[in-house]
């Protein structure tokens, strides 16, 4: 049977820091051609992309898909449908699961569900330590080729010697340590940022040092052993400066922050569980430092830390609600509306930090290139919409962006040449 093409026609292709009017022809699973004017042939499907932008599919390095073990919060089916709706073609799933993916057999349980139910590409993390207990390392050699990297996300590795051993194992297997940085001894039962809002409303705060002190420790070890080290969801101005200095010294370090940390501060939160996540939304000074870090390249990636919970788990107010908010379906629009449209970063920079840099750092494919996998997103930058969590494809509904008026909407998402989301269909 002859294989026909899909031609994305008349759009503006954004890649490698440039934007240019191009057509994109997809044949089978790959990008066949990117050129100024591709003439359709008989049988081709032409998708009119006039007035739209075409980019490599977005990549989220930090999502919680909750299967196996917590399917009341999210499933791989609902989570990847949400990803496709948001323009993501690859997501990296965190290992806060039951069983934790700490060995080949436990990882296979998750992988089997991915193979069965995922509509976008899902690359799992393995844990750093067995059961994420922070004590005994997993077998890096048996897992390294099967995972995005190693993370005990949800908790920091408290023991310095264990983290050193993990980084040495990562060097030996050419793997990445993706660290959730948090000093447990400094948490003091806090649950929002230890700042102005907490003081005014009688809440227990989480100090900034609980994050940056462990980043400081990890940088020292990574620098000594030569480990590839990725810092998850940074939220403090001190973290930005530590990473900036480490990069200047040649440390193999990268990092991410989330849309909520770039656009909100603690005085924006309300007495509602949808404003509770870990790390917390911090001060205006922290937010501004994160934006500067994004602009100057200190921060490599925007990732959502998409972390769904049940409605009941998020209904208990700031103190007692579960930590975590959803983000896959709002991420691009929040960044576009509040950073690109305001002239803080360019559209090209937005695509770099949401699609290109995560691929490059974690070796997740070539992006939008002739001969590469046809993992593509098409966005309508003129579309305006209000965030209504009841319309999410994710099973999670808790978002700090509820009710926000946003610009920018995903029209089409293609994975390996197959359209997995199309607006109005």
N, C-alpha and C positions, 0 to 999 in steps of 0.2 A: 504494500500500500504506500502510495506517495505521501511524503510528510510535508504538510503545508506549514506556512509560517504565520506568526503573529507579528504585525508591524505596528509599533507605537509611533504614530505619525504626528508631526507638527509641534512637538514639545520642545522645551529647553532642557538639555541634558546638563546636569550639575555633577562635576567630578574633577578631582585633582586641582581644586581651587579655582576652577573656571566654569563659566556657564556659556553654552552655545546652542543655537537652534539646530537640532539634529533629529533624525529618525532612528529608531532602534528596531532591528529585525531579529526576531527570536525564532530559532528552528530547533525543534526537539527540546532538549534541556539546556541549550546553550545560546549565548548571544552570537548570532551569525555575523551581524554587521552594524556599525554605527556610522552614519553618513548624513550629509546635508539633505539628500533627497533620494529615498529608496522607493523605486516604482513597484507597486504591488503586482504580483502575478496571479493568475487565475487560481482561486482556492484560498488565497491568503486571507486571514482575518485582519482587517485594519481597525485599529483603535484610535479614534480622534483624540489627540492630546494637545490640541491647540489651546494656548493659554495656560497650560499645565507644566509642571516640572517633572523630570524623570531623573531618578538617582538609583544608585545601588540600594538594595533593600537595607533598611536600618538593622543594626545589630545591638541587642541589649545584653551586656555582659553580666547582668545581675537580676535574675527573676526567680521567684518562688512559685513553682507549679504544683507543689503540695502532694503530688503522687510519687511513690506510694506512701500511705499512712494518714493523710489528712485531706481526703477527697471531699469532706464537707465544706472545706474552705475554697478549693479550686481543684480542677482536674487538668491533666495535660490537654484534653480536648478543649475545655473552655479557655484555658490560659493561652493556648496557641491560636485559638480563634480570635482572642483579644489582641494578640500580637499581630496577626494578619490585618486586623481592623486598624491598627495603629501604624502600619507600614513596615513592620519588622519581619524580616525573612529568616533571621537566625537569633536564637536566644540561648543563653547559658544558664542552666538550671542549678540552683544552689542546693547543697546537700543536707538541709535541715529536714530530714525525712525519716520514716520508720518502715523498714530498716534503713539506716544511714548507708550511703554508698561508700563503704570503707574496704571493700574487697570485690573481686571479680564477680562472685555470685550475688552479692547484694546489689551491685551496680546493674547486673543483668535484669533484676526485677524491674528497675526503673526503665532500662533500655527497651525491654519488651513492650511496655506501655507506650513509650515514645514511638516505637516502630508501628504500633497498631493505631494510635490515636492522633498523633501530632500532625498539624496542617502546615507548620513551618519547621525549619531545621532546629533541633534541640541538641545542644552539646552539653552534657552534664559536667559538673565538678565532682571530683571525689573529695572525701574528707582528708584533712591533714593527719588527724589522729583517729584511732578506733573509737567509733560511736560518738565522735566529737567530744570526748571527755578530756582532751588536752594532755593526755599522759603518754600513750604508746603510739608510735607512728604506724601508719598503714604501709603496705608494701608498695612503694612508689613504682618499682620496676614493672610490676604486673599490671598496673593501672595507667601508667603515663600515656600510652598511645591511644587510650580509649576516652580520655577526658580533656576538657578545656584547661584544667589546672587543678590545684589542690587548695581547698578552703575549709576552715571550720566555721563558716559564716554563722552569725548569731552569737558567737562568743570568741573572744580573743584567746590566743594561746598564752597562758599566764606564765608558764615555766620557760625561762630564758634558754635553758639547755635543750629543751624539746624543740623550740623554734630554731635554734642553731642546727640541730640534727636534721630538721625538716628542710631547711634551706640547703644544707649539704646534699641531701637526697634529691632535691630539685635540680641542683647543678649537675649531679651525676646522670639524671634522666632528661636533662634539657627541658624542665617543666617550669611552670609559673606557680609561685605561691600568691594566692589572692587573699589578703588578710583583712578580716574584720578586727579592727584595732580598738581594744577596750580593756582598761585595767580594772578588774573587778573590785579591788580594794578601794577604788576611788568613787564607786557608784553611789554608795550610801543610800540605797533604796530610792534613788531619784527616778523620775519618769518623764520630765520635760527639761528643757535647758535651764541651767542655773543662772537665770538672768532676771531682767526687769519684770516680765510677766509672772514668773514663779514667785518673786518677792511680793508683788502686789496682790496676788490671789492665794497666797498661802500654800503653794505647791512645793514639794521636794524636788530639787534640781539635780541634773547631771552636769558635773563640771566639765569644761573643755579639756582639762588635763587628762581626763580618763581616756580620751582619744589620742591626743598628740603625744603623750608620754610613751605609749606603746609604739606609735609610728617612729618616734625617736630611737627607741630600742631596736626596732626591726631594721631601720636604715643602717644602724651601726653593724648589725650582723650581716645584712645583705652586702654591704660594702666590703666586709672582710672576706666573705666566702664567694662573692661574685654571683649571687643568686639573682634571677629575674623575679622582681618583687612588684606586685600590683596592690595598691591600697584601695580597698572598697570604700564607697560612700563617705568621702571626707566632708566635714561640716564646719571646721574651725579655721580661723585665720592663722593660727600657729601651725596647723597641719600643712596649709598651703606653703608657708615659708620654709618649713623643714624640707618639703619635697622639692621646692625650687632650689634650695641650696644643694640638696643631694644630686639633683640633675646637673647642676653646674660643676660638680666634682666627678661626673661620669658614672654615678651609681646607676645600675640597670633597673630603674624604677619608673613605674607608670601609676596613674591613679584615675579615679572616677568621682564624680559627684552627681547629685540628682536634681531634677528640675525644681523640686520644692525648696532645696537649699539655695538655689540661684535666684529665686523669685520671692521668697518670703523671709520674714524674721519672726522672732518669738512674740512680738507685739501684734502680729497678725493672727495668732491662733485664738481659738475659742474653746469654751468648756464642752468639748465634743471629742469623742474617741477618734474621729477622722483626722485629727491634728496630731495624733500620737504615733511616733515611729522612732526607730533606733538606728543611728543617732538622731537626736531631736533637731527640730528647726531652731537655729541659734540666733544670735543678735544681728542687728543691721550691719555692724562692723564685720562680722563673720561673713554674712551674705555678700557684702561688697568685695571682700578679699577673695572669695570664691569666684566672683565674676571677673576680677582682675586676673586671677590664676587661669581662668578659661581663656581669656583674651591673649595672655602672653605665652600660652602653651604649657604652663606648669601642670594644669589639669588636662589630661589627654582625651577623656571620654565622658559623655553624659550617659548615665545608666539609671534605670528607674528604681531599683530595689522593689519591684512589684511584689507586694507581700499581702495577699488576700487573707481575710478572716471571715467568719460568719457574721451576720448582722448582730447576733446576740453578743458575740465576743467584742464587737466594737461599740456596743451601746451602753457601756458602763462608765462613761466619762473619762477624763484625762487620767485619773489615778488608777482605775481598775480595768480599763480596756486593754486588749492585746496590742502589742507593738506591731505596727505595719500598716501601710496604705498601698492602694493599687496605682498603677501609672502607665501601663502599656498603651492605653487608648487616648491619653492626653499629652504624652511626652513631647512629641514633635510640635504640636500646636502651642503648648506652653512656651517652649524654647523659641519658636518662630515669633509668636505674638510679643513676648516680653523681652527678647534679646535681639532678634533680627529686625523686626519692624521698628523697634526703638533705636536702631542704629548702633547697638552695643557690639554685636558681632555680625559678620556677613552671612548670607545664605550659604555660601561656599564653606565657611567655617562650621556652620550648623551641620552640614552633611559630613564634613570631616570628623567631627567629634561623635556623631551618632551612627555613622555607617562605615567610614574608611579607617579611622584610627583603631577601633576595636578589632576589625578584621586583621589589620597589620600586626598589632601587638600580640594577638592570640592565634595568629595563623589560621584564620577562618575563611579563607578563600580570596579571590582576586578582586571582587567588586565588579563594577560595571565596565567590562572589557570584552572585546571580541574574542571568542573562544572560551570565555569563562562561563560558569553556571549562570543561567538566567534568573538571578535573584534580584528583583527590581521592584521599586515602589514609584508610584505616580501620585503627585500631590497637587491639589488645587489651593493655591495661596490666597485666592480671593474669597474662598468659602468662609462664612462666619457662622459660628454655632455657640450655643451655651452648654456647658458641661452638665449633663443629666445622668447621674450614675445608673438610673433605671434602664438606660439604653445601652449600657455596657454589655459586651459579650463575655467578659470576665464574670465569674461567680461572685467576685468581691465587689463591694459597692463603696467602700470607705475611701474617699479622696478629699484632700484639703482644697482641691480645685472645684468642688461642687458649686455650680452657679456662675463660675467665671465665664466671661465672654471671650472667645478665642477666634483667631484667624488660622486658616490652614487645615486642610482635611485630606486624608488619604482617599484617593479615588480607586486605586487598583494596586494589588500586591500579587507578585508573581514569584513562585518558588520552583526552581528547576524547570522553568518554562511553563508551568501550570498556574493559571489564575486561581488564587486561593481566597481572594477577597475582591469584590467589585462593588463600588458604591451603587446603591439603588437596586441591587440584585440580591 
